[in-house]
Amino acid sequence: MKVQYQPKPPFLLSTFLVIFIIHAIQVGIGVHGFQRVIFMEAKQDAWISVLIAGFATHIVVFVIIKTIQIYGSTDIYGIHHDVYGKWLGKAFNSVYILYCLWVFLIILKNYIEVMQTWVFPTVPVWLFSFSILLLVIYGVTGGIRMIVGVCFFSITLSIWMFGFIGYPLRFADFDHLLPVMESNLVSILKGTHKMTLTIIGFEILYVIYPYMENKDKVQKYAHMGIAATTFLYLILMLLAISYFSPGQLASTIWPTLSLFKIVKLPFIERTEYVAVTFWLLIILPNLMLYLWAAIRGAKRIFGIKTRRVLLVFTTIIFVSSLFINTRVKINRFNDFFASVAFYITFCYPFVLYAFARLKKKINAHKEKMK
């Protein structure tokens, strides 16, 4: 496998689209109910946990891009191959592929649960899984340019939802945010850790980076995307804390969706139904990007044809989705994934950067010795 990877010019993307890619992949199923999970740890200081999580994400993204820039134009699969060697590199790349498929399954199962709870309680899981997978397959087979187009329209066509979320401001009591810093630092950091499942997605830069036209500007646009996501989560957290009482927020599974329930429009009786169904457009970029990254890895490592890998991966996901069928199982699945994802997304980039720098120095020393 070649370490360097430079796509052909027709497949290159305008660099400013990184903003939409990062924002679209970070805003997914986690936004439905992250407030309750963070509030359980940090109480009314949960908004501070959101800010710390956003700041930590900026640092990690800076390290991720610096790691890729060591090689010029490559992805995480090429970096693993160079740093760890052929066989160990394949093992690490296989783990990353499994991680992408795992995230895909997490997003799919959580969205299906929301759909069954709020809108279609009698529709079976297999029908939801099959229908969504068909949409994802159609998008992935269209290539990276089509997927990024979905990211762009996912954001632009969902701006109206942010306006509706502002409706509960009339009933908000901002005294719920006081006193500030009542929770200790440990509790706030625990809340930050609980943001993992909500804020991940930025690691897609490891795979999408070679497709950017002007790679020198990826750093700037990536941080703009993360800032937009952090701002959105901060607003939603402040709104949830100020609208719900502490007891209500601690017992509300999906606070963001619950905020839609009070929106009253003359032509729509149940606004939350519209929000839940429309949310499919928001999670589609998540699903497409992660599946595309997994397929890209399988093709780069093992040289397997795209269509064959797509069929195998979607079949595995479809079958797996049928076995995780209760709220308890989904919660356990989410918690276990979040604990693993924290190390993969927030810790491992620093390790990989250190190894990449070390390998570069060793190679430079060998060149001098010749």
Summary of the structure (lengths in Angstrom):
residues: 370
radius of gyration: 21.0
end to end distance: 25.4
largest distance: 78.5
contacts: 1212
relative contact order: 0.21
helix: 81%
strand: 1%
